Amino acid sequence: MICARCDKAIRPGEKYDTTVVHGNSVGQPTVIRHRDCPSRRRRARR
Ligand SMILES: [Zn+2]
């Protein structure tokens, strides 16, 4: 599963939200996003 916001993989155990998109893309009706994206946290890590 890939987070639609930060475009990173959501690991098992991490909390995420699923949003059903009512659009014309039939292939991806569901958008998955972290509840707390890692990239949004300020961490000095490389
Ligand atoms: Zn994310």
mmCIF file of the protein (N, C-alpha, C, O) and its ligand, coordinates in Angstrom:
data_MODEL
# 
_entry.id   MODEL 
# 
loop_
_entity.id 
_entity.type 
_entity.pdbx_number_of_molecules 
1 polymer     1 
2 non-polymer 1 
# 
_entity_poly.entity_id                      1 
_entity_poly.type                           'polypeptide(L)' 
_entity_poly.nstd_linkage                   no 
_entity_poly.nstd_monomer                   no 
_entity_poly.pdbx_seq_one_letter_code       MICARCDKAIRPGEKYDTTVVHGNSVGQPTVIRHRDCPSRRRRARR 
_entity_poly.pdbx_seq_one_letter_code_can   MICARCDKAIRPGEKYDTTVVHGNSVGQPTVIRHRDCPSRRRRARR 
_entity_poly.pdbx_strand_id                 A 
# 
loop_
_entity_poly_seq.entity_id 
_entity_poly_seq.num 
_entity_poly_seq.mon_id 
_entity_poly_seq.hetero 
1 1  MET n 
1 2  ILE n 
1 3  CYS n 
1 4  ALA n 
1 5  ARG n 
1 6  CYS n 
1 7  ASP n 
1 8  LYS n 
1 9  ALA n 
1 10 ILE n 
1 11 ARG n 
1 12 PRO n 
1 13 GLY n 
1 14 GLU n 
1 15 LYS n 
1 16 TYR n 
1 17 ASP n 
1 18 THR n 
1 19 THR n 
1 20 VAL n 
1 21 VAL n 
1 22 HIS n 
1 23 GLY n 
1 24 ASN n 
1 25 SER n 
1 26 VAL n 
1 27 GLY n 
1 28 GLN n 
1 29 PRO n 
1 30 THR n 
1 31 VAL n 
1 32 ILE n 
1 33 ARG n 
1 34 HIS n 
1 35 ARG n 
1 36 ASP n 
1 37 CYS n 
1 38 PRO n 
1 39 SER n 
1 40 ARG n 
1 41 ARG n 
1 42 ARG n 
1 43 ARG n 
1 44 ALA n 
1 45 ARG n 
1 46 ARG n 
# 
loop_
_struct_asym.id 
_struct_asym.entity_id 
A 1 
B 2 
# 
loop_
_chem_comp.id 
_chem_comp.type 
_chem_comp.mon_nstd_flag 
ALA 'L-peptide linking' y 
ARG 'L-peptide linking' y 
ASN 'L-peptide linking' y 
ASP 'L-peptide linking' y 
CYS 'L-peptide linking' y 
GLN 'L-peptide linking' y 
GLU 'L-peptide linking' y 
GLY 'peptide linking'   y 
HIS 'L-peptide linking' y 
ILE 'L-peptide linking' y 
LYS 'L-peptide linking' y 
MET 'L-peptide linking' y 
PRO 'L-peptide linking' y 
SER 'L-peptide linking' y 
THR 'L-peptide linking' y 
TYR 'L-peptide linking' y 
VAL 'L-peptide linking' y 
ZN  non-polymer         . 
# 
_pdbx_entity_nonpoly.entity_id   2 
_pdbx_entity_nonpoly.name        ? 
_pdbx_entity_nonpoly.comp_id     ZN 
# 
_pdbx_nonpoly_scheme.asym_id         B 
_pdbx_nonpoly_scheme.entity_id       2 
_pdbx_nonpoly_scheme.mon_id          ZN 
_pdbx_nonpoly_scheme.ndb_seq_num     1 
_pdbx_nonpoly_scheme.pdb_seq_num     101 
_pdbx_nonpoly_scheme.auth_seq_num    101 
_pdbx_nonpoly_scheme.pdb_mon_id      ZN 
_pdbx_nonpoly_scheme.auth_mon_id     ZN 
_pdbx_nonpoly_scheme.pdb_strand_id   A 
_pdbx_nonpoly_scheme.pdb_ins_code    . 
# 
loop_
_atom_site.group_PDB 
_atom_site.id 
_atom_site.type_symbol 
_atom_site.label_atom_id 
_atom_site.label_alt_id 
_atom_site.label_comp_id 
_atom_site.label_asym_id 
_atom_site.label_entity_id 
_atom_site.label_seq_id 
_atom_site.pdbx_PDB_ins_code 
_atom_site.Cartn_x 
_atom_site.Cartn_y 
_atom_site.Cartn_z 
_atom_site.occupancy 
_atom_site.B_iso_or_equiv 
_atom_site.pdbx_formal_charge 
_atom_site.auth_seq_id 
_atom_site.auth_comp_id 
_atom_site.auth_asym_id 
_atom_site.auth_atom_id 
_atom_site.pdbx_PDB_model_num 
ATOM   1   N  N  . MET A 1 1  ? 0.857   -1.195 0.000   1.00 0.00 ? 1   MET A N  1 
ATOM   2   C  CA . MET A 1 1  ? 0.000   0.000  0.000   1.00 0.00 ? 1   MET A CA 1 
ATOM   3   C  C  . MET A 1 1  ? 0.888   1.239  0.000   1.00 0.00 ? 1   MET A C  1 
ATOM   4   O  O  . MET A 1 1  ? 1.898   1.300  0.701   1.00 0.00 ? 1   MET A O  1 
ATOM   5   N  N  . ILE A 1 2  ? 0.499   2.205  -0.785  1.00 0.00 ? 2   ILE A N  1 
ATOM   6   C  CA . ILE A 1 2  ? 1.278   3.437  -0.889  1.00 0.00 ? 2   ILE A CA 1 
ATOM   7   C  C  . ILE A 1 2  ? 0.405   4.604  -0.438  1.00 0.00 ? 2   ILE A C  1 
ATOM   8   O  O  . ILE A 1 2  ? -0.750  4.736  -0.844  1.00 0.00 ? 2   ILE A O  1 
ATOM   9   N  N  . CYS A 1 3  ? 0.979   5.430  0.398   1.00 0.00 ? 3   CYS A N  1 
ATOM   10  C  CA . CYS A 1 3  ? 0.256   6.609  0.870   1.00 0.00 ? 3   CYS A CA 1 
ATOM   11  C  C  . CYS A 1 3  ? 0.123   7.609  -0.272  1.00 0.00 ? 3   CYS A C  1 
ATOM   12  O  O  . CYS A 1 3  ? 1.089   7.887  -0.983  1.00 0.00 ? 3   CYS A O  1 
ATOM   13  N  N  . ALA A 1 4  ? -1.066  8.138  -0.436  1.00 0.00 ? 4   ALA A N  1 
ATOM   14  C  CA . ALA A 1 4  ? -1.309  9.059  -1.545  1.00 0.00 ? 4   ALA A CA 1 
ATOM   15  C  C  . ALA A 1 4  ? -0.800  10.455 -1.237  1.00 0.00 ? 4   ALA A C  1 
ATOM   16  O  O  . ALA A 1 4  ? -0.697  11.295 -2.132  1.00 0.00 ? 4   ALA A O  1 
ATOM   17  N  N  . ARG A 1 5  ? -0.488  10.702 -0.001  1.00 0.00 ? 5   ARG A N  1 
ATOM   18  C  CA . ARG A 1 5  ? -0.065  12.045 0.370   1.00 0.00 ? 5   ARG A CA 1 
ATOM   19  C  C  . ARG A 1 5  ? 1.451   12.175 0.307   1.00 0.00 ? 5   ARG A C  1 
ATOM   20  O  O  . ARG A 1 5  ? 1.980   13.097 -0.314  1.00 0.00 ? 5   ARG A O  1 
ATOM   21  N  N  . CYS A 1 6  ? 2.138   11.252 0.949   1.00 0.00 ? 6   CYS A N  1 
ATOM   22  C  CA . CYS A 1 6  ? 3.593   11.353 0.986   1.00 0.00 ? 6   CYS A CA 1 
ATOM   23  C  C  . CYS A 1 6  ? 4.238   10.385 0.008   1.00 0.00 ? 6   CYS A C  1 
ATOM   24  O  O  . CYS A 1 6  ? 5.453   10.415 -0.188  1.00 0.00 ? 6   CYS A O  1 
ATOM   25  N  N  . ASP A 1 7  ? 3.442   9.539  -0.601  1.00 0.00 ? 7   ASP A N  1 
ATOM   26  C  CA . ASP A 1 7  ? 3.913   8.633  -1.636  1.00 0.00 ? 7   ASP A CA 1 
ATOM   27  C  C  . ASP A 1 7  ? 4.940   7.643  -1.091  1.00 0.00 ? 7   ASP A C  1 
ATOM   28  O  O  . ASP A 1 7  ? 5.889   7.263  -1.777  1.00 0.00 ? 7   ASP A O  1 
ATOM   29  N  N  . LYS A 1 8  ? 4.730   7.244  0.133   1.00 0.00 ? 8   LYS A N  1 
ATOM   30  C  CA . LYS A 1 8  ? 5.605   6.243  0.725   1.00 0.00 ? 8   LYS A CA 1 
ATOM   31  C  C  . LYS A 1 8  ? 4.780   5.052  1.170   1.00 0.00 ? 8   LYS A C  1 
ATOM   32  O  O  . LYS A 1 8  ? 3.562   5.130  1.331   1.00 0.00 ? 8   LYS A O  1 
ATOM   33  N  N  . ALA A 1 9  ? 5.471   3.965  1.361   1.00 0.00 ? 9   ALA A N  1 
ATOM   34  C  CA . ALA A 1 9  ? 4.779   2.736  1.710   1.00 0.00 ? 9   ALA A CA 1 
ATOM   35  C  C  . ALA A 1 9  ? 4.235   2.799  3.138   1.00 0.00 ? 9   ALA A C  1 
ATOM   36  O  O  . ALA A 1 9  ? 4.868   3.326  4.052   1.00 0.00 ? 9   ALA A O  1 
ATOM   37  N  N  . ILE A 1 10 ? 3.066   2.254  3.282   1.00 0.00 ? 10  ILE A N  1 
ATOM   38  C  CA . ILE A 1 10 ? 2.469   2.174  4.598   1.00 0.00 ? 10  ILE A CA 1 
ATOM   39  C  C  . ILE A 1 10 ? 2.764   0.785  5.157   1.00 0.00 ? 10  ILE A C  1 
ATOM   40  O  O  . ILE A 1 10 ? 2.361   -0.231 4.589   1.00 0.00 ? 10  ILE A O  1 
ATOM   41  N  N  . ARG A 1 11 ? 3.456   0.765  6.254   1.00 0.00 ? 11  ARG A N  1 
ATOM   42  C  CA . ARG A 1 11 ? 3.851   -0.507 6.826   1.00 0.00 ? 11  ARG A CA 1 
ATOM   43  C  C  . ARG A 1 11 ? 2.734   -1.065 7.687   1.00 0.00 ? 11  ARG A C  1 
ATOM   44  O  O  . ARG A 1 11 ? 1.903   -0.330 8.220   1.00 0.00 ? 11  ARG A O  1 
ATOM   45  N  N  . PRO A 1 12 ? 2.737   -2.371 7.808   1.00 0.00 ? 12  PRO A N  1 
ATOM   46  C  CA . PRO A 1 12 ? 1.749   -3.005 8.692   1.00 0.00 ? 12  PRO A CA 1 
ATOM   47  C  C  . PRO A 1 12 ? 1.914   -2.486 10.116  1.00 0.00 ? 12  PRO A C  1 
ATOM   48  O  O  . PRO A 1 12 ? 3.021   -2.434 10.652  1.00 0.00 ? 12  PRO A O  1 
ATOM   49  N  N  . GLY A 1 13 ? 0.798   -2.106 10.709  1.00 0.00 ? 13  GLY A N  1 
ATOM   50  C  CA . GLY A 1 13 ? 0.858   -1.578 12.061  1.00 0.00 ? 13  GLY A CA 1 
ATOM   51  C  C  . GLY A 1 13 ? 0.697   -0.074 12.091  1.00 0.00 ? 13  GLY A C  1 
ATOM   52  O  O  . GLY A 1 13 ? 0.290   0.494  13.104  1.00 0.00 ? 13  GLY A O  1 
ATOM   53  N  N  . GLU A 1 14 ? 1.018   0.578  10.970  1.00 0.00 ? 14  GLU A N  1 
ATOM   54  C  CA . GLU A 1 14 ? 0.837   2.016  10.908  1.00 0.00 ? 14  GLU A CA 1 
ATOM   55  C  C  . GLU A 1 14 ? -0.626  2.335  10.646  1.00 0.00 ? 14  GLU A C  1 
ATOM   56  O  O  . GLU A 1 14 ? -1.315  1.618  9.921   1.00 0.00 ? 14  GLU A O  1 
ATOM   57  N  N  . LYS A 1 15 ? -1.072  3.394  11.233  1.00 0.00 ? 15  LYS A N  1 
ATOM   58  C  CA . LYS A 1 15 ? -2.465  3.763  11.056  1.00 0.00 ? 15  LYS A CA 1 
ATOM   59  C  C  . LYS A 1 15 ? -2.644  4.543  9.761   1.00 0.00 ? 15  LYS A C  1 
ATOM   60  O  O  . LYS A 1 15 ? -1.823  5.386  9.399   1.00 0.00 ? 15  LYS A O  1 
ATOM   61  N  N  . TYR A 1 16 ? -3.709  4.247  9.096   1.00 0.00 ? 16  TYR A N  1 
ATOM   62  C  CA . TYR A 1 16 ? -3.969  4.927  7.825   1.00 0.00 ? 16  TYR A CA 1 
ATOM   63  C  C  . TYR A 1 16 ? -5.468  5.087  7.628   1.00 0.00 ? 16  TYR A C  1 
ATOM   64  O  O  . TYR A 1 16 ? -6.285  4.427  8.270   1.00 0.00 ? 16  TYR A O  1 
ATOM   65  N  N  . ASP A 1 17 ? -5.789  5.980  6.725   1.00 0.00 ? 17  ASP A N  1 
ATOM   66  C  CA . ASP A 1 17 ? -7.187  6.196  6.392   1.00 0.00 ? 17  ASP A CA 1 
ATOM   67  C  C  . ASP A 1 17 ? -7.430  5.791  4.951   1.00 0.00 ? 17  ASP A C  1 
ATOM   68  O  O  . ASP A 1 17 ? -6.573  5.976  4.086   1.00 0.00 ? 17  ASP A O  1 
ATOM   69  N  N  . THR A 1 18 ? -8.571  5.255  4.712   1.00 0.00 ? 18  THR A N  1 
ATOM   70  C  CA . THR A 1 18 ? -8.943  4.947  3.340   1.00 0.00 ? 18  THR A CA 1 
ATOM   71  C  C  . THR A 1 18 ? -10.096 5.845  2.923   1.00 0.00 ? 18  THR A C  1 
ATOM   72  O  O  . THR A 1 18 ? -11.084 5.994  3.641   1.00 0.00 ? 18  THR A O  1 
ATOM   73  N  N  . THR A 1 19 ? -9.949  6.431  1.761   1.00 0.00 ? 19  THR A N  1 
ATOM   74  C  CA . THR A 1 19 ? -10.985 7.322  1.265   1.00 0.00 ? 19  THR A CA 1 
ATOM   75  C  C  . THR A 1 19 ? -11.462 6.823  -0.088  1.00 0.00 ? 19  THR A C  1 
ATOM   76  O  O  . THR A 1 19 ? -10.663 6.599  -0.998  1.00 0.00 ? 19  THR A O  1 
ATOM   77  N  N  . VAL A 1 20 ? -12.735 6.656  -0.207  1.00 0.00 ? 20  VAL A N  1 
ATOM   78  C  CA . VAL A 1 20 ? -13.301 6.219  -1.482  1.00 0.00 ? 20  VAL A CA 1 
ATOM   79  C  C  . VAL A 1 20 ? -13.527 7.442  -2.360  1.00 0.00 ? 20  VAL A C  1 
ATOM   80  O  O  . VAL A 1 20 ? -14.261 8.361  -1.995  1.00 0.00 ? 20  VAL A O  1 
ATOM   81  N  N  . VAL A 1 21 ? -12.895 7.438  -3.503  1.00 0.00 ? 21  VAL A N  1 
ATOM   82  C  CA . VAL A 1 21 ? -12.979 8.569  -4.407  1.00 0.00 ? 21  VAL A CA 1 
ATOM   83  C  C  . VAL A 1 21 ? -14.027 8.280  -5.467  1.00 0.00 ? 21  VAL A C  1 
ATOM   84  O  O  . VAL A 1 21 ? -13.972 7.268  -6.164  1.00 0.00 ? 21  VAL A O  1 
ATOM   85  N  N  . HIS A 1 22 ? -14.959 9.175  -5.567  1.00 0.00 ? 22  HIS A N  1 
ATOM   86  C  CA . HIS A 1 22 ? -15.988 9.009  -6.585  1.00 0.00 ? 22  HIS A CA 1 
ATOM   87  C  C  . HIS A 1 22 ? -15.540 9.752  -7.846  1.00 0.00 ? 22  HIS A C  1 
ATOM   88  O  O  . HIS A 1 22 ? -15.976 10.870 -8.118  1.00 0.00 ? 22  HIS A O  1 
ATOM   89  N  N  . GLY A 1 23 ? -14.692 9.124  -8.574  1.00 0.00 ? 23  GLY A N  1 
ATOM   90  C  CA . GLY A 1 23 ? -14.170 9.756  -9.785  1.00 0.00 ? 23  GLY A CA 1 
ATOM   91  C  C  . GLY A 1 23 ? -14.371 8.865  -10.980 1.00 0.00 ? 23  GLY A C  1 
ATOM   92  O  O  . GLY A 1 23 ? -15.181 7.938  -10.962 1.00 0.00 ? 23  GLY A O  1 
ATOM   93  N  N  . ASN A 1 24 ? -13.629 9.155  -12.006 1.00 0.00 ? 24  ASN A N  1 
ATOM   94  C  CA . ASN A 1 24 ? -13.759 8.363  -13.213 1.00 0.00 ? 24  ASN A CA 1 
ATOM   95  C  C  . ASN A 1 24 ? -12.662 7.318  -13.323 1.00 0.00 ? 24  ASN A C  1 
ATOM   96  O  O  . ASN A 1 24 ? -12.637 6.533  -14.271 1.00 0.00 ? 24  ASN A O  1 
ATOM   97  N  N  . SER A 1 25 ? -11.758 7.309  -12.354 1.00 0.00 ? 25  SER A N  1 
ATOM   98  C  CA . SER A 1 25 ? -10.720 6.290  -12.410 1.00 0.00 ? 25  SER A CA 1 
ATOM   99  C  C  . SER A 1 25 ? -11.231 5.032  -11.710 1.00 0.00 ? 25  SER A C  1 
ATOM   100 O  O  . SER A 1 25 ? -11.282 4.958  -10.483 1.00 0.00 ? 25  SER A O  1 
ATOM   101 N  N  . VAL A 1 26 ? -11.592 4.087  -12.492 1.00 0.00 ? 26  VAL A N  1 
ATOM   102 C  CA . VAL A 1 26 ? -12.197 2.886  -11.936 1.00 0.00 ? 26  VAL A CA 1 
ATOM   103 C  C  . VAL A 1 26 ? -11.128 1.998  -11.307 1.00 0.00 ? 26  VAL A C  1 
ATOM   104 O  O  . VAL A 1 26 ? -11.408 1.213  -10.402 1.00 0.00 ? 26  VAL A O  1 
ATOM   105 N  N  . GLY A 1 27 ? -9.896  2.137  -11.803 1.00 0.00 ? 27  GLY A N  1 
ATOM   106 C  CA . GLY A 1 27 ? -8.835  1.273  -11.328 1.00 0.00 ? 27  GLY A CA 1 
ATOM   107 C  C  . GLY A 1 27 ? -8.459  1.543  -9.887  1.00 0.00 ? 27  GLY A C  1 
ATOM   108 O  O  . GLY A 1 27 ? -8.075  0.626  -9.161  1.00 0.00 ? 27  GLY A O  1 
ATOM   109 N  N  . GLN A 1 28 ? -8.565  2.806  -9.460  1.00 0.00 ? 28  GLN A N  1 
ATOM   110 C  CA . GLN A 1 28 ? -8.187  3.146  -8.098  1.00 0.00 ? 28  GLN A CA 1 
ATOM   111 C  C  . GLN A 1 28 ? -9.308  3.905  -7.406  1.00 0.00 ? 28  GLN A C  1 
ATOM   112 O  O  . GLN A 1 28 ? -9.274  5.132  -7.312  1.00 0.00 ? 28  GLN A O  1 
ATOM   113 N  N  . PRO A 1 29 ? -10.276 3.185  -6.934  1.00 0.00 ? 29  PRO A N  1 
ATOM   114 C  CA . PRO A 1 29 ? -11.388 3.853  -6.269  1.00 0.00 ? 29  PRO A CA 1 
ATOM   115 C  C  . PRO A 1 29 ? -11.068 4.238  -4.829  1.00 0.00 ? 29  PRO A C  1 
ATOM   116 O  O  . PRO A 1 29 ? -11.803 5.013  -4.217  1.00 0.00 ? 29  PRO A O  1 
ATOM   117 N  N  . THR A 1 30 ? -10.004 3.717  -4.297  1.00 0.00 ? 30  THR A N  1 
ATOM   118 C  CA . THR A 1 30 ? -9.709  3.963  -2.896  1.00 0.00 ? 30  THR A CA 1 
ATOM   119 C  C  . THR A 1 30 ? -8.345  4.618  -2.746  1.00 0.00 ? 30  THR A C  1 
ATOM   120 O  O  . THR A 1 30 ? -7.350  4.163  -3.311  1.00 0.00 ? 30  THR A O  1 
ATOM   121 N  N  . VAL A 1 31 ? -8.322  5.683  -1.980  1.00 0.00 ? 31  VAL A N  1 
ATOM   122 C  CA . VAL A 1 31 ? -7.065  6.373  -1.695  1.00 0.00 ? 31  VAL A CA 1 
ATOM   123 C  C  . VAL A 1 31 ? -6.670  6.072  -0.255  1.00 0.00 ? 31  VAL A C  1 
ATOM   124 O  O  . VAL A 1 31 ? -7.469  6.195  0.674   1.00 0.00 ? 31  VAL A O  1 
ATOM   125 N  N  . ILE A 1 32 ? -5.433  5.681  -0.104  1.00 0.00 ? 32  ILE A N  1 
ATOM   126 C  CA . ILE A 1 32 ? -4.941  5.337  1.230   1.00 0.00 ? 32  ILE A CA 1 
ATOM   127 C  C  . ILE A 1 32 ? -3.930  6.384  1.672   1.00 0.00 ? 32  ILE A C  1 
ATOM   128 O  O  . ILE A 1 32 ? -3.023  6.755  0.928   1.00 0.00 ? 32  ILE A O  1 
ATOM   129 N  N  . ARG A 1 33 ? -4.106  6.837  2.868   1.00 0.00 ? 33  ARG A N  1 
ATOM   130 C  CA . ARG A 1 33 ? -3.187  7.852  3.391   1.00 0.00 ? 33  ARG A CA 1 
ATOM   131 C  C  . ARG A 1 33 ? -2.842  7.547  4.837   1.00 0.00 ? 33  ARG A C  1 
ATOM   132 O  O  . ARG A 1 33 ? -3.661  7.034  5.599   1.00 0.00 ? 33  ARG A O  1 
ATOM   133 N  N  . HIS A 1 34 ? -1.608  7.875  5.196   1.00 0.00 ? 34  HIS A N  1 
ATOM   134 C  CA . HIS A 1 34 ? -1.235  7.777  6.602   1.00 0.00 ? 34  HIS A CA 1 
ATOM   135 C  C  . HIS A 1 34 ? -2.097  8.718  7.432   1.00 0.00 ? 34  HIS A C  1 
ATOM   136 O  O  . HIS A 1 34 ? -2.495  9.791  6.980   1.00 0.00 ? 34  HIS A O  1 
ATOM   137 N  N  . ARG A 1 35 ? -2.369  8.294  8.634   1.00 0.00 ? 35  ARG A N  1 
ATOM   138 C  CA . ARG A 1 35 ? -2.963  9.263  9.554   1.00 0.00 ? 35  ARG A CA 1 
ATOM   139 C  C  . ARG A 1 35 ? -1.918  10.268 10.010  1.00 0.00 ? 35  ARG A C  1 
ATOM   140 O  O  . ARG A 1 35 ? -2.231  11.413 10.336  1.00 0.00 ? 35  ARG A O  1 
ATOM   141 N  N  . ASP A 1 36 ? -0.676  9.816  10.026  1.00 0.00 ? 36  ASP A N  1 
ATOM   142 C  CA . ASP A 1 36 ? 0.408   10.706 10.406  1.00 0.00 ? 36  ASP A CA 1 
ATOM   143 C  C  . ASP A 1 36 ? 1.589   10.401 9.499   1.00 0.00 ? 36  ASP A C  1 
ATOM   144 O  O  . ASP A 1 36 ? 2.390   9.506  9.770   1.00 0.00 ? 36  ASP A O  1 
ATOM   145 N  N  . CYS A 1 37 ? 1.676   11.155 8.431   1.00 0.00 ? 37  CYS A N  1 
ATOM   146 C  CA . CYS A 1 37 ? 2.708   10.883 7.456   1.00 0.00 ? 37  CYS A CA 1 
ATOM   147 C  C  . CYS A 1 37 ? 4.097   11.091 8.072   1.00 0.00 ? 37  CYS A C  1 
ATOM   148 O  O  . CYS A 1 37 ? 4.333   12.081 8.765   1.00 0.00 ? 37  CYS A O  1 
ATOM   149 N  N  . PRO A 1 38 ? 5.004   10.156 7.814   1.00 0.00 ? 38  PRO A N  1 
ATOM   150 C  CA . PRO A 1 38 ? 6.358   10.296 8.349   1.00 0.00 ? 38  PRO A CA 1 
ATOM   151 C  C  . PRO A 1 38 ? 7.059   11.544 7.826   1.00 0.00 ? 38  PRO A C  1 
ATOM   152 O  O  . PRO A 1 38 ? 7.858   12.151 8.540   1.00 0.00 ? 38  PRO A O  1 
ATOM   153 N  N  . SER A 1 39 ? 6.769   11.926 6.598   1.00 0.00 ? 39  SER A N  1 
ATOM   154 C  CA . SER A 1 39 ? 7.460   13.063 6.002   1.00 0.00 ? 39  SER A CA 1 
ATOM   155 C  C  . SER A 1 39 ? 7.010   14.378 6.619   1.00 0.00 ? 39  SER A C  1 
ATOM   156 O  O  . SER A 1 39 ? 7.684   15.399 6.486   1.00 0.00 ? 39  SER A O  1 
ATOM   157 N  N  . ARG A 1 40 ? 5.881   14.345 7.285   1.00 0.00 ? 40  ARG A N  1 
ATOM   158 C  CA . ARG A 1 40 ? 5.387   15.582 7.886   1.00 0.00 ? 40  ARG A CA 1 
ATOM   159 C  C  . ARG A 1 40 ? 6.024   15.819 9.244   1.00 0.00 ? 40  ARG A C  1 
ATOM   160 O  O  . ARG A 1 40 ? 5.961   16.919 9.793   1.00 0.00 ? 40  ARG A O  1 
ATOM   161 N  N  . ARG A 1 41 ? 6.631   14.783 9.772   1.00 0.00 ? 41  ARG A N  1 
ATOM   162 C  CA . ARG A 1 41 ? 7.297   14.955 11.052  1.00 0.00 ? 41  ARG A CA 1 
ATOM   163 C  C  . ARG A 1 41 ? 8.684   15.542 10.839  1.00 0.00 ? 41  ARG A C  1 
ATOM   164 O  O  . ARG A 1 41 ? 9.360   15.264 9.848   1.00 0.00 ? 41  ARG A O  1 
ATOM   165 N  N  . ARG A 1 42 ? 9.068   16.332 11.766  1.00 0.00 ? 42  ARG A N  1 
ATOM   166 C  CA . ARG A 1 42 ? 10.397  16.928 11.684  1.00 0.00 ? 42  ARG A CA 1 
ATOM   167 C  C  . ARG A 1 42 ? 11.400  15.987 12.329  1.00 0.00 ? 42  ARG A C  1 
ATOM   168 O  O  . ARG A 1 42 ? 11.570  15.958 13.548  1.00 0.00 ? 42  ARG A O  1 
ATOM   169 N  N  . ARG A 1 43 ? 12.048  15.232 11.483  1.00 0.00 ? 43  ARG A N  1 
ATOM   170 C  CA . ARG A 1 43 ? 13.060  14.339 12.015  1.00 0.00 ? 43  ARG A CA 1 
ATOM   171 C  C  . ARG A 1 43 ? 14.361  14.539 11.264  1.00 0.00 ? 43  ARG A C  1 
ATOM   172 O  O  . ARG A 1 43 ? 14.383  14.545 10.033  1.00 0.00 ? 43  ARG A O  1 
ATOM   173 N  N  . ALA A 1 44 ? 15.411  14.698 11.985  1.00 0.00 ? 44  ALA A N  1 
ATOM   174 C  CA . ALA A 1 44 ? 16.704  14.828 11.343  1.00 0.00 ? 44  ALA A CA 1 
ATOM   175 C  C  . ALA A 1 44 ? 17.244  13.436 11.062  1.00 0.00 ? 44  ALA A C  1 
ATOM   176 O  O  . ALA A 1 44 ? 17.996  12.856 11.845  1.00 0.00 ? 44  ALA A O  1 
ATOM   177 N  N  . ARG A 1 45 ? 16.836  12.937 9.933   1.00 0.00 ? 45  ARG A N  1 
ATOM   178 C  CA . ARG A 1 45 ? 17.242  11.581 9.608   1.00 0.00 ? 45  ARG A CA 1 
ATOM   179 C  C  . ARG A 1 45 ? 17.528  11.465 8.125   1.00 0.00 ? 45  ARG A C  1 
ATOM   180 O  O  . ARG A 1 45 ? 16.788  12.001 7.301   1.00 0.00 ? 45  ARG A O  1 
ATOM   181 N  N  . ARG A 1 46 ? 18.582  10.777 7.786   1.00 0.00 ? 46  ARG A N  1 
ATOM   182 C  CA . ARG A 1 46 ? 18.864  10.588 6.379   1.00 0.00 ? 46  ARG A CA 1 
ATOM   183 C  C  . ARG A 1 46 ? 19.027  9.137  6.055   1.00 0.00 ? 46  ARG A C  1 
ATOM   184 O  O  . ARG A 1 46 ? 19.273  8.787  4.901   1.00 0.00 ? 46  ARG A O  1 
HETATM 185 ZN ZN . ZN  B 2 .  ? 1.874   9.314  4.184   1.00 0.00 2 101 ZN  A ZN 1 
# 
